[in-house]
Amino acid sequence: MDGQKSSLFTRRLDQPLPLAVEGDGVWITDESGKRYLDASGGAVVVNIGHGRKEIARAVGGQLERLYYAHPTMFTCLPAEELAQALAVHTPDDLNRFYFMTSGSEANETAIKMARQVHQSQGRHDKTVLISRWRSYHGLSLGALAAAGRPAFRMPYMAMLRDAVHIPPPYCLRCSYGLTHPSCQLRCALALDETIQNLGASVVSAFLLEPVSGATLAGYPPPEGYLALVREICDRHQVLLIFDEVMTGMGRTGAWFAGNRYGVTPDIMTLGKGITGGSLALSAAVVREELYQVLKDGLGGFSHGGTYSHHPVGCAAALAAVRILEGESLVERSAQMGPVLGGELKRALGDSPYVGDIRGVGLLWGVELVADRGTLTPFPRVDQVTERLWQHLFDNGIIVYKSVGLAGSDGDALVLAPPFIITEDQIGQAAAAVKEALVGVLS
């Protein structure tokens, strides 16, 4: 910034950050003119590409018409139209949208919805939330209590009203030392066991990422897992919440990851790509039947936010939905996913430092190991992910970091580019990761 002293409290305190000045397609340009290939869509956010003029026009037009109306006093056209546009793509009767501004807020909204549904139906003891280790649901205290990422939780443990956590479906490092399918989905049966041990009468909801996101580097569930979880929740009158903040809006090659597996949750959360990364917006989506329960019982839904249902954010999201539809970008995500996975496997499959390459749609993870034969992770103190990330960033390639996959150790890189990425650009990113592994780890 031309030598000026900054007054900004930045997200990173260990080093100064370059100043980004422009985004276009899959590229970000900094103030020096250096271009970066955004192969992770930032934090797995940018799905339709940077610099979409359609969104700028929609936002500008809405700012001129109406940029705020308090959501307890008015509804607004962008929120109404966005809910209708999204409901075209959500499964079954999952069609009532409560708009907030962040994924953390959306997940806390969903947790509150579940609690108040049970209250409205006379099940007042159902207060306990179950979630999974190696999950991420946000950094506000309620979302953090649900999250299963120890490094984020530890500084605030004394402040959390914690959820009950069970192991994730992570077959590469199965918590039970078993192998799919002979395991009979022991990680899903752990939910049934935990509900029974706690007492089904006290368990409100099970919150999970249908495809494990940043904390497990795009790890898909084993076949049958989500269907069994759905059956267990139904049997115990436990509401099922899918956190699709990262996996929704086409990231996995379907509008929502649950669609891929034919499983509909009771509540679903959205964020990140809902506006293409242009403005802060999120949503908690609830089934019509449960919406009616909340509407008719106990005076409505006790929740809110100053910037909930925001006209400008909803206008940006509606423009993003129309781009996804008009350019068939969700279908493109499905088509380009095997291209990205194939390029990563060709470039990195023989590396002694790569323990696994996995993903769905345009969400792929590369897990890094010190010993490929035993999957022994690098010690966290070696900062392998951070060193690789910095090497790539210095060379104009942006990926996303994933750490702590194996206890407190474990390293991975996530690639989740905008859906408009080309095959040549995918090849460029995969080649850069290969070069980084050689340059940093050899």
N, C-alpha and C positions, 0 to 999 in steps of 0.2 A: 504493500500500500504506500508506495513512494516514500518509504522511510518513516511514515507516521507511526506513533505509538498506538497500538490497538487497545481499545477498551472492551473488546469482546471476550467473553468466557467461552472458549472453543471446546469442542467435544474431546480434543486431544490436548493434553498438557505437556507431553514429553518432547514435542518438537513443533516448530511453526508449520503451518499448512499453506500450500499454494492457493492462490485466489482464483477460483473458477469464475469465468466471465461469460461463457456461452455454451449452450448445449444444442446439438443438431444430430438427429438420427441416433446412431450408436456412439457418438463422439461428445466429449467434453473438452473445452479449450480453456487453458488458464491464462493469466494476464501476460505471460511471456510469449504466448502464441503456441505453446506446446499442446498437442492433442493427445487425448487418452481414449483408447477403445474401452468402452464401458461394458465389459463382459459379465458383469454381475447386476446390471441395472441398479447400481448403488447398493443399497441393502435389500436386494431382490424386490425392487419397487417399480422401476421404469419398464413397463411392458409394451407400450405403443411407440416408444422412441422419444428422445428429447426434442424440445422446441416445436411442438405441434401447434401450428397457428390456429387450428380449429378451436383448441381449448382457450387460447388467448382471446379469440373473438367472443367465445361464449362467456368467459369471465368478464371481459370488458363490457359487453352488453348488459350483463346482469348487474354489474356495479353501477351502471347508469340508471337502471330501473329501480332496483331494490337491493341493498346490500345487508340489511339487517331487519328482522322482525322477530320479536321474542317468541320462541316456540310454544309457550303456554298461552299466548295471545292470538297467534295466527299460524296457519299453515301457509306454505308458499308453493308456487307452481313448480320450481325446479325440484323440490323434494318430492312432490306428488308424481311428477313425470319420471324422476329417477327410480322411485320405488316400482312404478309400473314397468319401466324398461328392464329392471333387474329381475322382476318376478317372472318375466318371460323365460328366463334361463334357470331359475332355481327349481329344484325338484319338488314334486308332489304339492303339498299345501304350505310349503315354507315360503311365505309370501308377505310377511309384515316386517317392515324395515324401520329400525330406530337408528338414526344417523348421529354419530358422535365425531370426534376429530382425530383420535389415535387408536391404534390397535389395543393399547393398554386399556383405554376407556371402553372400547367395544367389549373386551373380555370381562371387565368388571360389570358392565351392563348385563352381559349374558349370565354371569354368576348371580346377580341380583334378580334377574328375571326368573331363573330357576327357583330361587328361594321363595319368591313371592307367588309363583304358581302353586307351590306346595302349600303355602299359607292359605291361599284362596280356596284350596281344596280340602282344608282341614288337617293337613299333615304338618303340624307346627313343629315337630321335632326334627324335620329333615333340614339340617343346616350344614352338614359335612360335605365338603367338596373333595373329590378324588381327582388327581391328575397323575402325570408320569415324570419320572426322572428323565434328564436329558431333553427337556422340553423348554420352550420359551414362549411366554404369554404376555410379556411387557414388564416395565420397570416401576410402575406405580405400586404402592404397597399391596393392594389386593391382587393385582396381576402377578407381582413378584412372589407372593405367597403360593400362587398356583404354579409358577414356573419351577422347572427342575434343573436349573443351571447354577451349580453351587457357587461359582466365582461371583455371580451377581448377587446371590442371596446372602452370602456370609457376612458382609458388613452390616446388614440390617436384620439379622435373624431375631434379635431381641424385640424387634418392632413388629414382627409378622404374626398374624393369626393364621397359622400354617394350614395348608391343605395336606391331605394324606396322599403320599406318592407311591406308585408302583413302578416296576421296571418297564421300559419301553420295548416295542417289538424291534429289536436290533440283532438280527440273526448273526451278523458277523462277530459280535461279542455277546452272545446270549448270556443273560444273567443267571440262567439255570444250567449252563453247560450242555444244552441240548441242540439238536439239529432238526430243522424243518424239512419234511412234514411229520417225521416220527415224534416230534415234541408234542403233537396234538394241541398246538397253540397254547403252551403253558403260560406265556405272557398275557394272553387274554383271560385264561382261567384264573390268573392272579386277581383280576378284577372281581370275579365272582367270590373268590375266597375272602378278599378284603371286605367286600360289602357284608358278607355273612359274619365276619369277625367283628366288624363295627356294629352290626345290626342294621338291617335294611331300613328300619324305621327312622334312622338318623341321617341317612345318606341322601343328599339332594341331587348331585349331578356328577358326571364324569366328563372332564374337559381334556381334549386331546387334539393334536395336529394329525389329520388323516395321513399326511405324508410328513415325516419328521423334517423340520426345516433347518435353520442355521445351526442348531446345537448338535444335530447328527448329520449335517451336510447332505440334505436331500435323500434321506433313507426311506424307501417305500415300505409299506406294511407287507408282511407275508400274506399269501393268498388265504382268504377266509377270516382274517383277523377282525376286520371292521364288522363283518356280518355277525360274528360271534359276540363281539362287544355290544352290538345293537340288541341281540337277543337277551344278553345278560341284563342290560339296563331295563328292558321292557319287563323282564320277569320280576325285578325288584322295585319297580316304579321309581327308577332313577333316570333323570333326564340326561340325554346325550348331547354334548356341546362340541361341535367341530370348530376349532380355531383355524380359519382359512384366511387369516390376515396375509400370510405369505403365499399360500397355495391357491387362493382364489383368483378370479378374474383372468383365467386362462393359463396360469403359470404351468400347470401340469398337463396341458394339452386338452383339457376340458374346462368348461366355465368354472367348475368347482371340483376339487379333488374327490369329494364324496361321490360325484357323478361317475367317476372312473370305476368305482368299486360297487356301484349300485346300492349304496347305503345312504339314507336320509337321516340327518340328526334332528333333534327337537329344536335346537337353536344353533345358529352358525354365525361366526363373526368374520367380517371383511375389513380390509384396510389397504395399505400400500398401493397396489395397482388399481384401486377403484377410481382414482383420478389420474392414473398414469404417472403419478409422482408430482403432479402440478400443484396441488393444494392439499392441506391436511383434512382428511375425511375418513371416516370408518363407519361401520354399521354392525348392529346386532340384528339378526333376522330370526324371527320366531314363527312357528307353525300357526296357522289361522286358529286352530282349536285352542291353543294355549293363549293366543292373543285375546280371544273371547273370554277366557278364564280371568285374565288380568283386567280386562275391561269391566267385567261384571262384579269382580270381587274386591273387597277391602278398599274401595275408593280409588281404584286404578293402580297404576305403576308408580311407586314412590322412587323417583329417580329424575335426573335431568342434567342440563349443562347449558351455560350461557350461550355457547356456540354450537349446540346441537341443532340438527336439521337446518344447517346454515345455507341460505340461498345461493351464495357464491360458490361454496364448496360443492353443493349439489349440482350447480350448473356445470362446473368443471367435470364432475363425474359423469353426468349425462353425455357430455361431449365425448368423453373417453369411451363410454359404452357404445356410442354410435360409430366411433372409429373401429373398435373391436369388431362390431357387426359388419360395417360397410366394407372393410378390408379383409374380412375373414381371418383375423389375426389369431383367434383361438385355434382355428383349424391349422394355421401356419405353425403355431406352437407345437401342435401334435406332429406336424410333418417335419419340422426342424429338430425336434427332440432326438430322434435316432441319428440325425446327422451330427449333432453335438456329441452325443454319447459315442458314436463310432469314431469321430476324430480324436476324442480323448483316449479311447482305448487303443487306437493305432499309434498315437504319439507316446502314450505313457504306459501301455500294457506291459512292456518288458522292463520297466524301471524297477530296480531293487528296492526303491523307496516308496512304491505305490502298493498299498495293501488291498485297495478296493476302488472301483469306479462304478457309481450307481446313480440312478436318477429316473425321472419321468418328465415328459414334456420338455420344457426348457428350464429345468431345475436339476442340476447335476453336481455331485460331490466327488472329490478325489481325496481319499483317506491316505495319509502318509505314515509310514512305519519305519522303524530302525531295522527290523528284521522281517522280511516278507514271509518267510516260512512259518514263523511263530506269531506273526502280527504284533510283535513287541513294539510298543509305541516309543517315540522319542521322549525323553524326560521333558516335562513342561519348561524346566529352567533353560533348555536349549533354544526356546522361542523359534522353533522351526517355521511355524506358520507365519509369524510376524516377519521373519527374515525373507521368506519367499515372497510374501505380499509386497514388501518394500522393494525388492528387486524388480518385481513385475511392474509396480507403480512407477518406479524410476524409469522404466523402459516403455511407459505409456500404455500399460495394460492394467485394467481394474478388475480384480476378482474380490471375493468376500471371504473373510476369515471364519474358521470354525475350529474351536479348541475345546479340550476337556472331554473328548469322546471316550476315553478309556480311564475311568476314575478321574483323577486330577490331571492326568497326562492325556496325550492324544492330539493329533493335528489333522486338519483337512482344509482344502480350498473349495469354495462353492463358485460355480459358473452358472449364471442365470441371466442371460442377456435379454435386451428388448427383442420382441418377437419379430421385428423387421430385420434382424441380423441376416447377413448373407452367408453362403457356404464358405466363400473366401475369407470372410472375417472370422468365422468360426475356426477355420484352419489356422489363421494367424494367431488367435488366442491359444489354441491347443499347442502350437509350436512354441509359443512364448513360455507356456508352463513347462514344457519339456526342457527348454534352454535354461529356465530358472532352476529346475531340479539339478541339472548338471552343474550350473554355475555356483549354486549355493551349497549343495550337499555333497558334491564330489570333492 
